[in-house]
Amino acid sequence: MSNIARIERIHTLLTQALAPSKLHIIDDSAKHRGHAGAQSGAGHFQIEIAADAFIGKTPIARHRMVYAALSSMFPNDIHALTIHASLP
């Protein structure tokens, strides 16, 4: 799967699971060329997300919600993920 397809899949999964009011997905894979984890072809991504679903949740709980929504993509499509999860 290409990283463009991975970004589309990430967007779809997060939209379905969390209905975010803000969602930006950044492909950082090029910064990790030569990194041992990058050899498998899985991507490195940053996610900036805001959602009402995060209201009343701790930062760790917000991250867990993102990881749960994307669980089908680990480890084959996503190797590394940076999450910035906030309230709308």
Backbone as CSV, one residue per row, in Angstrom:
resi,resn,N_x,N_y,N_z,CA_x,CA_y,CA_z,C_x,C_y,C_z
1,MET,0.853,-1.178,0.000,0.000,0.000,0.000,0.897,1.239,0.000
2,SER,0.550,2.210,-0.816,1.316,3.457,-0.869,0.975,4.315,0.350
3,ASN,1.849,5.270,0.650,1.572,6.152,1.781,0.366,7.046,1.515
4,ILE,0.096,7.370,0.256,-1.110,8.138,-0.067,-2.349,7.318,0.298
5,ALA,-2.332,6.042,-0.041,-3.447,5.156,0.314,-3.538,4.980,1.830
6,ARG,-2.391,4.933,2.504,-2.392,4.814,3.967,-3.027,6.055,4.598
7,ILE,-2.680,7.225,4.093,-3.258,8.460,4.632,-4.768,8.463,4.430
8,GLU,-5.225,8.046,3.269,-6.665,7.972,3.016,-7.338,7.000,3.975
9,ARG,-6.693,5.875,4.224,-7.251,4.868,5.142,-7.269,5.406,6.574
10,ILE,-6.191,6.057,6.999,-6.142,6.663,8.333,-7.286,7.659,8.479
11,HIS,-7.456,8.508,7.470,-8.517,9.513,7.497,-9.885,8.849,7.630
12,THR,-10.136,7.823,6.844,-11.424,7.119,6.885,-11.669,6.492,8.248
13,LEU,-10.691,5.784,8.769,-10.865,5.094,10.051,-11.097,6.073,11.196
14,LEU,-10.316,7.155,11.233,-10.479,8.128,12.311,-11.801,8.887,12.190
15,THR,-12.207,9.178,10.972,-13.480,9.872,10.763,-14.647,8.993,11.218
16,GLN,-14.596,7.721,10.870,-15.658,6.799,11.266,-15.710,6.607,12.778
17,ALA,-14.562,6.490,13.405,-14.510,6.173,14.833,-14.717,7.383,15.731
18,LEU,-14.207,8.550,15.315,-14.162,9.684,16.241,-14.864,10.947,15.747
19,ALA,-15.299,10.982,14.499,-15.961,12.159,13.921,-15.234,13.449,14.290
20,PRO,-13.970,13.565,13.919,-13.185,14.734,14.337,-13.652,16.035,13.680
21,SER,-13.498,17.117,14.427,-13.763,18.443,13.869,-12.513,18.987,13.187
22,LYS,-11.375,18.414,13.521,-10.093,18.779,12.900,-9.290,17.499,12.729
23,LEU,-8.719,17.324,11.549,-7.883,16.152,11.302,-6.845,16.489,10.243
24,HIS,-5.587,16.456,10.651,-4.465,16.653,9.732,-3.547,15.448,9.875
25,ILE,-3.185,14.874,8.758,-2.299,13.709,8.741,-1.074,14.084,7.937
26,ILE,0.085,13.930,8.546,1.354,14.314,7.914,2.205,13.059,7.751
27,ASP,2.688,12.847,6.553,3.561,11.707,6.254,5.008,12.116,6.553
28,ASP,5.579,11.524,7.585,6.969,11.795,7.979,7.918,10.691,7.536
29,SER,7.461,9.797,6.690,8.253,8.628,6.322,9.602,8.981,5.718
30,ALA,9.663,10.037,4.921,10.921,10.414,4.270,12.002,10.782,5.280
31,LYS,11.602,11.258,6.452,12.564,11.629,7.492,13.202,10.395,8.133
32,HIS,12.646,9.236,7.871,13.089,8.026,8.558,13.730,6.999,7.626
33,ARG,14.118,7.441,6.438,14.815,6.520,5.530,16.070,5.996,6.206
34,GLY,16.274,4.708,6.067,17.437,4.091,6.692,17.171,3.612,8.108
35,HIS,16.091,4.059,8.707,15.704,3.624,10.049,15.272,2.167,9.967
36,ALA,15.642,1.379,10.946,15.350,-0.059,10.917,13.861,-0.336,10.712
37,GLY,12.988,0.425,11.363,11.557,0.202,11.231,11.012,0.566,9.871
38,ALA,11.713,1.432,9.157,11.248,1.863,7.843,11.529,0.815,6.768
39,GLN,12.380,-0.142,7.050,12.751,-1.148,6.061,11.571,-2.025,5.652
40,SER,10.588,-2.175,6.530,9.428,-3.007,6.208,8.485,-2.319,5.230
41,GLY,8.674,-1.009,5.045,7.803,-0.255,4.154,6.654,0.425,4.862
42,ALA,6.448,0.138,6.144,5.387,0.791,6.900,5.737,2.263,7.110
43,GLY,4.718,3.108,7.205,4.936,4.544,7.255,5.094,5.118,8.650
44,HIS,5.610,6.340,8.672,5.740,7.159,9.874,4.813,8.362,9.672
45,PHE,3.883,8.574,10.604,2.891,9.623,10.425,2.719,10.458,11.689
46,GLN,2.304,11.707,11.472,1.869,12.592,12.551,0.382,12.836,12.353
47,ILE,-0.354,12.828,13.447,-1.786,13.095,13.382,-2.112,14.227,14.347
48,GLU,-2.781,15.234,13.828,-3.350,16.304,14.652,-4.854,16.132,14.555
49,ILE,-5.477,15.877,15.707,-6.901,15.564,15.699,-7.592,16.237,16.885
50,ALA,-8.778,16.771,16.622,-9.641,17.314,17.670,-11.014,16.693,17.479
51,ALA,-11.606,16.255,18.593,-12.909,15.588,18.493,-13.684,15.719,19.794
52,ASP,-14.996,15.850,19.662,-15.862,15.861,20.845,-15.730,14.562,21.630
53,ALA,-15.379,13.492,20.950,-15.216,12.186,21.614,-14.138,12.228,22.684
54,PHE,-13.258,13.227,22.641,-12.178,13.351,23.621,-12.597,14.090,24.889
55,ILE,-13.789,14.674,24.890,-14.241,15.424,26.073,-14.292,14.498,27.282
56,GLY,-13.673,14.933,28.366,-13.634,14.154,29.602,-12.590,13.055,29.618
57,LYS,-11.793,12.950,28.563,-10.774,11.900,28.466,-9.389,12.482,28.778
58,THR,-8.566,11.705,29.423,-7.187,12.100,29.670,-6.405,12.028,28.362
59,PRO,-5.258,12.687,28.284,-4.443,12.572,27.064,-4.112,11.119,26.707
60,ILE,-3.832,10.300,27.687,-3.528,8.892,27.408,-4.757,8.189,26.841
61,ALA,-5.920,8.461,27.377,-7.152,7.854,26.866,-7.418,8.296,25.428
62,ARG,-7.132,9.560,25.118,-7.306,10.055,23.747,-6.396,9.292,22.786
63,HIS,-5.147,9.101,23.189,-4.201,8.362,22.350,-4.673,6.930,22.160
64,ARG,-5.155,6.326,23.220,-5.658,4.945,23.114,-6.833,4.853,22.139
65,MET,-7.670,5.874,22.121,-8.803,5.888,21.194,-8.320,5.954,19.745
66,VAL,-7.291,6.751,19.500,-6.719,6.845,18.153,-6.091,5.513,17.768
67,TYR,-5.285,4.941,18.676,-4.662,3.649,18.383,-5.715,2.568,18.135
68,ALA,-6.785,2.569,18.898,-7.855,1.575,18.702,-8.488,1.732,17.321
69,ALA,-8.726,2.976,16.910,-9.338,3.210,15.600,-8.437,2.741,14.460
70,LEU,-7.122,2.813,14.681,-6.154,2.457,13.635,-5.537,1.072,13.831
71,SER,-6.053,0.289,14.753,-5.421,-0.981,15.115,-5.201,-1.924,13.930
72,SER,-6.079,-1.880,12.948,-5.930,-2.775,11.794,-4.728,-2.405,10.913
73,MET,-4.166,-1.232,11.127,-3.050,-0.770,10.290,-1.681,-1.036,10.906
74,PHE,-1.662,-1.488,12.163,-0.388,-1.793,12.824,-0.093,-3.270,12.694
75,PRO,1.105,-3.711,12.482,2.332,-2.990,12.171,2.621,-2.890,10.674
76,ASN,1.734,-3.438,9.840,2.048,-3.528,8.409,2.025,-2.196,7.670
77,ASP,1.132,-1.287,8.049,1.002,-0.022,7.333,1.518,1.177,8.113
78,ILE,1.478,1.094,9.438,1.993,2.171,10.280,3.081,1.598,11.169
79,HIS,4.265,2.182,11.061,5.362,1.782,11.944,5.453,2.725,13.134
80,ALA,5.297,4.032,12.880,5.427,5.022,13.944,4.327,6.068,13.787
81,LEU,3.828,6.531,14.934,2.723,7.471,14.928,2.934,8.495,16.035
82,THR,2.875,9.761,15.677,2.891,10.855,16.639,1.483,11.419,16.668
83,ILE,0.915,11.540,17.867,-0.470,11.975,18.000,-0.538,13.257,18.800
84,HIS,-1.257,14.227,18.266,-1.606,15.459,18.966,-3.125,15.473,19.012
85,ALA,-3.689,15.025,20.142,-5.145,14.891,20.284,-5.654,15.960,21.233
86,SER,-6.597,16.770,20.749,-7.093,17.876,21.559,-8.614,17.960,21.486
87,LEU,-9.141,18.850,22.296,-10.577,19.130,22.268,-10.863,20.140,21.157
88,PRO,-12.069,20.123,20.607,-12.423,21.091,19.568,-12.420,22.522,20.106
